[in-house]
Amino acid sequence: EDFKVRGVAEPAALLEGSILQETTRDKARECIGDTAFDVVVTDPPYGIRESMSDTGVENDDSAALSDLIDVIGRDRKCGKPLLKPDGGKLVAFLPCP
């Protein structure tokens, strides 16, 4: 209902899950006709900045982004690109210290 109130088209689907999971990526592609996305907008998993390792050093935000870039590359090699090969964009919001 919020979409209607704001005059915005409803999304094809709302999915909950980690983009790092192949099943989540497959479901997302399925929702748009088994094709690649023009853009993926994401942020690192919540808790990265707040969590501490056993050594007391904060986890590296770049690790989550590296993992995402790795799965995008793997999917492309398997013939299931997440992003369109010609002009697909990845937008990642990272917290600033």
DSSP file with accessible surface (Angstrom, degrees, kcal/mol):
  #  RESIDUE AA STRUCTURE BP1 BP2  ACC     N-H-->O    O-->H-N    N-H-->O    O-->H-N    TCO  KAPPA ALPHA  PHI   PSI    X-CA   Y-CA   Z-CA
    1    1 A E     >        0   0  179      0, 0.0     4,-2.2     0, 0.0     5,-0.2   0.000 360.0 360.0 360.0 -31.8    0.0    0.0    0.0
    2    2 A D  H  >  +     0   0   90      1,-0.2     4,-1.8     2,-0.2     6,-0.2   0.870 360.0  55.0 -59.6 -36.4    2.9    2.3    0.7
    3    3 A F  H  4>S+     0   0   70      1,-0.2     5,-2.9     2,-0.2     4,-0.5   0.924 108.5  47.6 -63.6 -43.4    3.9    2.2   -3.0
    4    4 A K  H >45S+     0   0  152      1,-0.2     3,-1.1     3,-0.2    -2,-0.2   0.922 109.5  52.8 -63.8 -44.5    0.4    3.3   -4.1
    5    5 A V  H 3<5S+     0   0  109     -4,-2.2    -1,-0.2     1,-0.3    -2,-0.2   0.888 114.0  43.4 -59.1 -37.3    0.3    6.2   -1.5
    6    6 A R  T 3<5S-     0   0  175     -4,-1.8    -1,-0.3    -5,-0.2    -2,-0.2   0.456 112.5-118.8 -89.8  -1.9    3.6    7.5   -2.9
    7    7 A G  T < 5 +     0   0   70     -3,-1.1     2,-0.4    -4,-0.5    -3,-0.2   0.832  67.6 137.7  69.7  32.0    2.7    7.0   -6.5
    8    8 A V      < -     0   0   82     -5,-2.9    -1,-0.2    -6,-0.2    -2,-0.1  -0.903  59.6-107.9-113.4 139.1    5.5    4.5   -7.1
    9    9 A A        -     0   0   87     -2,-0.4    -5,-0.0    -3,-0.1    -1,-0.0  -0.364  39.5-110.1 -62.4 140.4    5.1    1.3   -9.1
   10   10 A E        -     0   0  116      1,-0.1    -1,-0.1     2,-0.1     2,-0.0  -0.427  35.8-107.7 -69.9 145.5    5.2   -1.8   -7.0
   11   11 A P        -     0   0   55      0, 0.0     3,-0.1     0, 0.0    -1,-0.1  -0.331  23.1-115.9 -69.4 158.5    8.2   -4.0   -7.4
   12   12 A A  S    S-     0   0   85      1,-0.2     2,-0.3    -2,-0.0    -2,-0.1   0.857  92.3 -18.0 -61.4 -33.7    8.0   -7.3   -9.3
   13   13 A A        -     0   0   44      2,-0.0     2,-0.5    15,-0.0    -1,-0.2  -0.977  56.2-131.4-166.1 157.0    8.8   -9.0   -6.0
   14   14 A L        -     0   0  141     -2,-0.3     2,-0.4    -3,-0.1    14,-0.0  -0.990  30.5-172.3-116.9 122.1   10.3   -8.5   -2.6
   15   15 A L        -     0   0   85     -2,-0.5     2,-0.5     2,-0.1    -2,-0.0  -0.901  13.3-155.3-116.0 146.5   12.9  -11.0   -1.6
   16   16 A E        +     0   0  196     -2,-0.4     2,-0.3     2,-0.1    -2,-0.0  -0.977  48.5  78.4-119.6 129.2   14.7  -11.5    1.7
   17   17 A G  S    S-     0   0   50     -2,-0.5     2,-0.5     7,-0.0    -2,-0.1  -0.900  77.8 -63.1 160.0 177.5   18.0  -13.2    1.7
   18   18 A S    >   -     0   0   48     -2,-0.3     3,-2.0     1,-0.1     6,-0.3  -0.772  27.9-144.5 -94.1 131.4   21.7  -12.9    1.2
   19   19 A I  T 3  S+     0   0   42     -2,-0.5     6,-0.1     1,-0.3    -1,-0.1   0.702 100.5  69.7 -65.3 -15.8   22.9  -12.1   -2.3
   20   20 A L  T 3  S+     0   0   62      4,-0.1     2,-0.5     5,-0.0    -1,-0.3   0.676  82.9  86.1 -75.2 -14.7   25.9  -14.3   -1.5
   21   21 A Q  S <> S-     0   0  105     -3,-2.0     4,-2.0     1,-0.1     3,-0.5  -0.760  75.1-144.3 -90.3 127.0   23.5  -17.3   -1.6
   22   22 A E  H  > S+     0   0  104     -2,-0.5     4,-2.8     1,-0.2     5,-0.2   0.876  99.1  56.8 -58.1 -38.7   23.0  -18.8   -5.1
   23   23 A T  H  > S+     0   0   89      1,-0.2     4,-2.4     2,-0.2    -1,-0.2   0.887 106.5  50.0 -63.4 -36.9   19.4  -19.6   -4.4
   24   24 A T  H  > S+     0   0   20     -3,-0.5     4,-2.3    -6,-0.3    -1,-0.2   0.929 111.9  47.3 -65.7 -44.7   18.6  -16.0   -3.5
   25   25 A R  H  X S+     0   0   10     -4,-2.0     4,-2.4    -7,-0.2     5,-0.2   0.916 111.9  50.7 -63.7 -40.2   20.3  -14.8   -6.7
   26   26 A D  H  X S+     0   0   52     -4,-2.8     4,-2.4     1,-0.2    -2,-0.2   0.922 110.5  49.2 -63.7 -42.6   18.4  -17.4   -8.8
   27   27 A K  H  X S+     0   0  120     -4,-2.4     4,-1.8    -5,-0.2    -1,-0.2   0.903 110.2  51.8 -62.6 -40.5   15.1  -16.3   -7.3
   28   28 A A  H  X S+     0   0   19     -4,-2.3     4,-0.7     2,-0.2    -2,-0.2   0.939 111.3  45.7 -63.1 -46.4   15.9  -12.7   -8.0
   29   29 A R  H ><>S+     0   0   13     -4,-2.4     5,-2.3     1,-0.2     3,-1.2   0.903 109.1  57.3 -62.7 -38.7   16.7  -13.4  -11.7
   30   30 A E  H ><5S+     0   0  130     -4,-2.4     3,-1.6     1,-0.3    -1,-0.2   0.883  99.6  59.2 -58.8 -38.5   13.5  -15.5  -11.9
   31   31 A C  H 3<5S+     0   0   53     -4,-1.8    -1,-0.3     1,-0.3    -2,-0.2   0.715 109.5  43.1 -66.0 -20.6   11.4  -12.5  -10.8
   32   32 A I  T <<5S-     0   0   62     -3,-1.2    -1,-0.3    -4,-0.7    -2,-0.2  -0.015 132.9 -81.9-117.1  29.3   12.6  -10.5  -13.8
   33   33 A G  T < 5S-     0   0   62     -3,-1.6    -3,-0.2     1,-0.2    -2,-0.1   0.810  75.5 -68.6  82.3  31.7   12.3  -13.2  -16.4
   34   34 A D  S   <S+     0   0  119     -5,-2.3     2,-0.2     1,-0.2    -4,-0.2   0.895 102.0 122.3  53.9  44.8   15.6  -15.0  -15.8
   35   35 A T        -     0   0   70     -6,-0.8    -1,-0.2    45,-0.1    -3,-0.2  -0.744  65.7 -89.9-124.8 176.1   17.7  -12.2  -17.1
   36   36 A A        -     0   0    9     -2,-0.2    47,-0.2    -3,-0.1     2,-0.2  -0.477  42.5-108.0 -86.6 160.4   20.5  -10.0  -15.6
   37   37 A F  B     -a   83   0A  48     45,-3.2    47,-2.7    -2,-0.2     3,-0.1  -0.583   4.8-143.3 -88.2 148.6   19.9   -6.8  -13.7
   38   38 A D  S    S+     0   0  103      1,-0.3    51,-2.3    -2,-0.2     2,-0.3   0.850  89.2   4.0 -70.6 -38.2   20.7   -3.3  -14.9
   39   39 A V  E     -b   89   0B  67     49,-0.2     2,-0.4    44,-0.0    -1,-0.3  -0.996  57.1-156.3-150.5 144.4   21.8   -2.4  -11.4
   40   40 A V  E     -b   90   0B  15     49,-2.0    51,-3.1    -2,-0.3     2,-0.5  -0.999  14.1-167.7-120.9 123.4   22.3   -4.0   -8.0
   41   41 A V  E     +b   91   0B  90     -2,-0.4     2,-0.3    49,-0.2    51,-0.2  -0.962  24.8 146.5-112.8 126.4   22.1   -1.7   -5.0
   42   42 A T  E     -b   92   0B  34     49,-2.7    51,-2.7    -2,-0.5    -2,-0.0  -0.918  34.3-148.9-150.0 170.2   23.3   -3.1   -1.7
   43   43 A D        -     0   0   64     -2,-0.3    51,-0.2    49,-0.2     3,-0.1  -0.944  42.5 -85.5-138.6 160.8   25.0   -2.5    1.6
   44   44 A P        -     0   0   18      0, 0.0     3,-0.1     0, 0.0     4,-0.1  -0.259  63.2 -78.0 -63.9 157.6   27.2   -4.8    3.7
   45   45 A P    >   -     0   0   77      0, 0.0     3,-1.5     0, 0.0    19,-0.1  -0.255  57.5 -98.5 -54.4 141.4   25.4   -7.1    6.1
   46   46 A Y  T 3  S+     0   0  204      1,-0.2    -3,-0.0     2,-0.1     0, 0.0  -0.346 107.7  37.5 -61.8 140.9   24.2   -5.3    9.3
   47   47 A G  T 3> S+     0   0   31     -3,-0.1     4,-2.6     4,-0.0    -1,-0.2   0.274  78.9 110.6 101.5 -10.5   26.6   -5.8   12.2
   48   48 A I  T <4 S+     0   0   25     -3,-1.5    11,-0.6     1,-0.2    -2,-0.1   0.961  85.5  39.6 -61.3 -48.9   29.8   -5.7   10.2
   49   49 A R  T  4 S+     0   0   71      1,-0.2    -1,-0.2     9,-0.1    -3,-0.1   0.886 121.2  44.9 -68.8 -35.1   30.9   -2.4   11.7
   50   50 A E  T  4 S+     0   0  139      8,-0.1    -1,-0.2     2,-0.0    -2,-0.2   0.789  95.1  88.8 -81.2 -29.1   29.6   -3.3   15.2
   51   51 A S     <  -     0   0   44     -4,-2.6     8,-0.9     1,-0.0     2,-0.4  -0.345  60.5-153.6 -76.4 155.3   30.9   -6.8   15.5
   52   52 A M  B     -C   58   0C 112      6,-0.2     6,-0.2    -2,-0.0     2,-0.1  -0.952  10.5-130.6-125.3 144.9   34.3   -7.6   16.9
   53   53 A S    >   -     0   0   42      4,-1.6     3,-1.9    -2,-0.4     6,-0.0  -0.319  40.9 -92.4 -82.6 176.0   36.6  -10.6   16.2
   54   54 A D  T 3  S+     0   0  177      1,-0.3    -1,-0.1     2,-0.1    -2,-0.0   0.780 128.2  55.3 -60.5 -25.6   38.2  -12.6   18.9
   55   55 A T  T 3  S-     0   0  114      2,-0.2    -1,-0.3     1,-0.0     3,-0.1   0.515 116.7-113.4 -86.8  -5.4   41.3  -10.4   18.7
   56   56 A G  S <  S+     0   0   41     -3,-1.9     2,-0.4     1,-0.3    -2,-0.1   0.525  74.2 131.8  87.1   5.5   39.2   -7.2   19.2
   57   57 A V        -     0   0   94      1,-0.1    -4,-1.6     3,-0.0    -1,-0.3  -0.771  62.4-112.3 -93.9 134.2   39.8   -5.9   15.7
   58   58 A E  B     -C   52   0C  93     -2,-0.4    -6,-0.2    -6,-0.2    -9,-0.1  -0.312  37.0-102.9 -62.4 145.6   36.8   -4.7   13.8
   59   59 A N        -     0   0   72     -8,-0.9     2,-0.6   -11,-0.6    -1,-0.1  -0.332  40.0-104.7 -65.1 152.6   35.8   -6.8   10.8
   60   60 A D    >>  -     0   0  102      1,-0.2     3,-1.4    -3,-0.1     4,-0.6  -0.698  18.8-153.5 -86.5 119.6   36.8   -5.3    7.4
   61   61 A D  H >> S+     0   0   16     -2,-0.6     4,-1.2     1,-0.3     3,-0.6   0.822  94.0  65.3 -58.8 -31.5   33.9   -3.8    5.5
   62   62 A S  H 3> S+     0   0   50      1,-0.2     4,-2.7     2,-0.2    -1,-0.3   0.757  87.8  68.9 -67.6 -21.2   35.7   -4.5    2.2
   63   63 A A  H <> S+     0   0   46     -3,-1.4     4,-2.4     2,-0.2    -1,-0.2   0.922  98.9  48.7 -63.5 -42.2   35.5   -8.3    2.8
   64   64 A A  H <X S+     0   0   18     -4,-0.6     4,-1.9    -3,-0.6    -1,-0.2   0.913 113.0  47.6 -63.7 -40.8   31.7   -8.2    2.2
   65   65 A L  H  X S+     0   0   43     -4,-1.2     4,-2.5     2,-0.2    -2,-0.2   0.916 110.7  51.8 -67.0 -40.3   32.2   -6.2   -0.9
   66   66 A S  H  X S+     0   0   59     -4,-2.7     4,-2.5     1,-0.2    -2,-0.2   0.909 108.4  51.6 -61.8 -42.0   34.9   -8.6   -2.1
   67   67 A D  H  X S+     0   0   77     -4,-2.4     4,-2.2     2,-0.2    -1,-0.2   0.908 110.1  49.5 -60.9 -42.0   32.6  -11.6   -1.5
   68   68 A L  H  X S+     0   0    8     -4,-1.9     4,-2.2     2,-0.2    -2,-0.2   0.935 110.6  48.9 -64.1 -44.7   29.9   -9.9   -3.6
   69   69 A I  H  X S+     0   0   91     -4,-2.5     4,-2.2     1,-0.2    -2,-0.2   0.908 109.5  54.4 -63.2 -37.9   32.3   -9.2   -6.5
   70   70 A D  H  X S+     0   0   88     -4,-2.5     4,-2.6     1,-0.2    -1,-0.2   0.929 109.1  46.1 -61.4 -46.2   33.5  -12.8   -6.3
   71   71 A V  H  X S+     0   0    4     -4,-2.2     4,-2.7     2,-0.2     5,-0.2   0.876 109.6  54.8 -69.1 -32.6   29.9  -14.2   -6.7
   72   72 A I  H  X S+     0   0   20     -4,-2.2     4,-2.0     2,-0.2    10,-0.3   0.940 111.7  45.2 -62.4 -43.3   29.2  -11.8   -9.5
   73   73 A G  H  X S+     0   0   31     -4,-2.2     4,-2.3     2,-0.2    -2,-0.2   0.917 112.8  49.7 -65.7 -43.2   32.2  -13.1  -11.3
   74   74 A R  H  X S+     0   0  137     -4,-2.6     4,-1.7     1,-0.2    -2,-0.2   0.918 110.7  50.0 -62.3 -44.6   31.4  -16.8  -10.6
   75   75 A D  H  <>S+     0   0    4     -4,-2.7     5,-3.0     1,-0.2     4,-0.2   0.913 109.8  51.0 -61.3 -41.3   27.8  -16.3  -11.9
   76   76 A R  H ><5S+     0   0  114     -4,-2.0     3,-1.5    -5,-0.2    -1,-0.2   0.928 109.0  50.6 -62.4 -43.4   29.1  -14.7  -15.1
   77   77 A K  H 3<5S+     0   0  189     -4,-2.3    -1,-0.2     1,-0.3    -2,-0.2   0.828 108.9  52.7 -63.7 -30.0   31.5  -17.6  -15.7
   78   78 A C  T 3<5S-     0   0   96     -4,-1.7    -1,-0.3    -5,-0.2    -2,-0.2   0.379 121.7-107.2 -85.8   1.9   28.6  -20.1  -15.2
   79   79 A G  T < 5S+     0   0   60     -3,-1.5    -3,-0.2    -4,-0.2    -2,-0.1   0.687  95.0 104.6  82.2  16.1   26.5  -18.3  -17.8
   80   80 A K      < -     0   0   59     -5,-3.0    -4,-0.1    -6,-0.2    -3,-0.1  -0.551  55.7-167.9-124.9  66.2   24.1  -16.8  -15.2
   81   81 A P        -     0   0   37      0, 0.0    -8,-0.1     0, 0.0    -9,-0.1  -0.280  16.2-161.1 -61.9 136.2   25.2  -13.1  -15.0
   82   82 A L  S    S+     0   0    3    -10,-0.3   -45,-3.2   -46,-0.2     2,-0.3   0.858  81.5  41.7 -79.2 -39.7   23.8  -11.1  -12.1
   83   83 A L  B    S-a   37   0A  13    -47,-0.2   -45,-0.2   -11,-0.2    -1,-0.1  -0.839 100.7 -99.0-108.6 145.3   24.6   -7.8  -13.8
   84   84 A K     >  -     0   0   78    -47,-2.7     4,-1.8    -2,-0.3     3,-0.1  -0.407  30.8-135.2 -59.5 132.3   24.1   -7.0  -17.5
   85   85 A P  T  4 S+     0   0   99      0, 0.0     2,-0.8     0, 0.0    -1,-0.1   0.788  95.1  57.6 -65.4 -25.1   27.5   -7.4  -19.2
   86   86 A D  T  4 S-     0   0  158      1,-0.1    -2,-0.1     0, 0.0     0, 0.0  -0.776 134.7 -19.8-109.6  86.0   27.1   -4.2  -21.1
   87   87 A G  T  4 S+     0   0   45     -2,-0.8    -1,-0.1     1,-0.3    -3,-0.1   0.483  84.0 153.9 101.5   2.8   26.5   -1.4  -18.7
   88   88 A G     <  -     0   0   22     -4,-1.8     2,-0.4    -5,-0.1    -1,-0.3  -0.387  29.9-149.7 -63.7 143.4   25.4   -3.3  -15.5
   89   89 A K  E     -b   39   0B 122    -51,-2.3   -49,-2.0   -52,-0.1     2,-0.5  -0.924  14.9-156.4-122.1 145.0   26.1   -1.3  -12.3
   90   90 A L  E     -b   40   0B  56     -2,-0.4     2,-0.5   -51,-0.2   -49,-0.2  -0.982  12.0-173.1-116.1 122.5   26.9   -2.3   -8.8
   91   91 A V  E     -b   41   0B  60    -51,-3.1   -49,-2.7    -2,-0.5     2,-0.5  -0.979   6.5-178.5-117.3 119.1   26.2    0.3   -6.1
   92   92 A A  E     -b   42   0B  35     -2,-0.5     2,-0.6   -51,-0.2   -49,-0.2  -0.980  18.0-147.9-124.2 126.3   27.4   -0.5   -2.6
   93   93 A F        -     0   0  129    -51,-2.7    -2,-0.0    -2,-0.5   -52,-0.0  -0.838  20.3-174.3 -91.7 122.5   26.9    1.6    0.5
   94   94 A L        -     0   0   76     -2,-0.6     2,-0.0   -51,-0.2    -2,-0.0  -0.958  26.0-113.8-119.0 137.4   29.7    1.3    2.9
   95   95 A P        -     0   0   57      0, 0.0   -34,-0.1     0, 0.0   -52,-0.0  -0.367  26.2-134.7 -67.3 145.3   29.8    2.9    6.4
   96   96 A C              0   0  117      1,-0.1     0, 0.0    -2,-0.0     0, 0.0  -0.839 360.0 360.0 -99.3 140.3   32.4    5.6    7.0
   97   97 A P              0   0  157      0, 0.0    -1,-0.1     0, 0.0   -48,-0.0  -0.204 360.0 360.0 -68.0 360.0   34.5    5.5   10.2
